[in-house]
Amino acid sequence: MEGTLLPPNMRPDQSGAIVMMNQLQWQNEDVIVAVATGARIPARTFHWLCSLAKLTDRPLVMVEFKQDAQGFNGEFNLHTIGPDDFKETMVVYFSQKGFTPTPVLNQPRVVELTPL
């Protein structure tokens, strides 16, 4: 995609997300915003965006909308990469836009290495 950091396979029809690089700012920094084109952002896209945020040192917010039998119901899952105050700001921002965040339990994951 010309004029962007995004490779061609990050088009919405191929990645499962609409990715915007300059639509939102936090503390005078551009935020990477990704919105799922379906109910969820595919794992490959999710991990690629996390890597992009780390490489570019930009905050990242990913939005996945919840569905019920009638379709999208206004609730959403919000994933962020950045400081805690960034996450809090994004929850308030999207709530003010009329979306209801779904509580997500954040527990640290422990990875153990075992000898082969």
Summary of the structure (lengths in Angstrom):
residues: 116
radius of gyration: 15.3
end to end distance: 43.1
largest distance: 51.0
contacts: 271
relative contact order: 0.13
helix: 29%
strand: 30%
